[in-house]
Amino acid sequence: MDSYKRAYAKVDLDAIKHNLTVTKKSLKKDMKLAAVVKADGYGHGSVPVSLYIEDIVDFFCVATLEEGINLRYHGITKPILILACIPRNSYKESIVFDIRESVFTLEQAEKINEEAKQMGKKAAIHIAIDTGMNRIGFKPTKKSADIIKEINDMENIEIEGVFTHFHSADESDLTSAKEQNLLFTNFLHTLHDMGIYPKIAHASNSAGILNRIGTEFDMVRCGITMYGIAPSNEVNLNGLDYRPALSIYSTVTYIKQINAGECVSYGATFVADKDMRVATISIGYADGYPRDLSNKGYVLIHGVRCNILGKICMDQTIVDVSAVDNAKIGDRVVILGESEGNKITVDELTGDSNTFSYEFICGINKRVPRLYYCKDKYIGKKDYIRDLYTII
Ligand SMILES: *Cc1c(COP(=O)(O)O)cnc(C)c1O
C-alpha cells in the first residue's frame, strides 16, 4: 500500500450497511429505503458502496444521468432515480437504462412519453412536488394536479412515484418541515381524489427520517446518515448508533524546527511566537482539504492533536508537532478518523469554518484513492487517477 501513503481515504463498507440497517429498523415495517449515492456516494465511491448495499435497499438516488448509468455499467439492477434535471437530449438514454427521471413540467413528460413510445417501452417516472424549497417541482395546486392527470393518462409513462423535499428538516424548529409535509399530504389526497395513485410517495431525507417527518409515506431517501454523519448539529440522532464510514489519512514528509518570529506558508499568515517543531504533510486543497481550514483545522499524529499552521497549500500543509515527541518522517497523519484513542469527526473539523460536513466529504478529490474495507479487511480500491477499480 506504499503508493497510497501520500493521501488516501478508507471506506468502511460495513459501517454503511450498518447505518442503513439501523435506519431501516427505526422505520415502519414495509418502508422502502432509497440510498442516496449522488456525488459519487458523497465522496465514498458510489459503485463499491452501491454494490455492497444493493440487497438491503430498494432504490438508488443520483443527481445526474451519468451517475445512474455508471451504476448500471457496474451491474446495479435496482431502480435508480435522478433527483435533479437532466437535459432533453438525455431522456432517451435514461429510458434505455431504465433510470427514472424527476418530472415537473408537462413538456418534459410529453418528450419522455414520445421517446418511450418509439422504444415500445413504458417509462417509470417520479413527479417532483415543490412544497417550499423552490428548487424543482410542481407547486401543489389544482392546476398542477390537472397537468399531472394529463401525464398520468399518457400511454408510455407510469407515474411510479411522487415526492417532495424538505428545506429545513435539520433545524431544531421543525415548523416549516411540518408545513411542507402537510402540503404534500394534502396534495396526495387531491391526486387520489382524481384517481391518480402513484405506488411510492416519498419525502424524508436523513433529517426527516430522524425527526419522523415524512416517515408515514412509502419510502425515505437516506443520504448523509448512511455515511454515518449527522445532517446537522441540531438533529437528535435519537440514540441511533451511526458509524462514520470515511476516514482520511496523509503522511509526514518533513519535520523541522522553526524559531520564534518565523512565518509559515503562503502569505505568512502564521508567525511563530515561540520556537516550535513543524511537520509538512502531503495533502492540500487539491485533494479536497478545504483551504478554509487554514490556521483553523487540525490533524492527529500519534493520537495527538496538531494544529494547521498558515495556509493550506495545493498539495501540502504544515502542522504543529511541538507536542508530539516521537513524530518523524513517514508517520501516518489522521485527517479524519481515529488515532490512538482520539478522533476527528467531520463535524468537529468543519464546525467553525465556512465549509460543512456534506461539502467536505463530497469535495475529497480524485487524487485521493479510496480503499475499501469489510470486517476490517482490505477488499479493494478505487484509484481515480490511474482509473483503476478493483474489488477483491
Ligand atoms: C441529496 C438529497 C437527499 C439526501 O439528503 P440527506 O440530507 O443527505 O439525507 C434526499 N432528497 C433529495 C431530493 C436530495 O437532493
The ligand as a Gaussian input file, in Angstrom:
#p B3LYP/6-31G(d) Opt

LIG

0 1
 C      -29.494000      14.968000      -1.607000
 C      -30.920000      14.710000      -1.416000
 C      -31.353000      13.836000      -0.406000
 C      -30.442000      13.281000       0.660000
 O      -30.277000      14.239000       1.681000
 P      -29.514000      13.870000       3.034000
 O      -29.622000      15.101000       3.844000
 O      -28.088000      13.602000       2.650000
 O      -30.163000      12.686000       3.600000
 C      -32.690000      13.496000      -0.380000
 N      -33.555000      14.023000      -1.281000
 C      -33.178000      14.884000      -2.236000
 C      -34.196000      15.412000      -3.194000
 C      -31.850000      15.275000      -2.342000
 O      -31.490000      16.150000      -3.272000

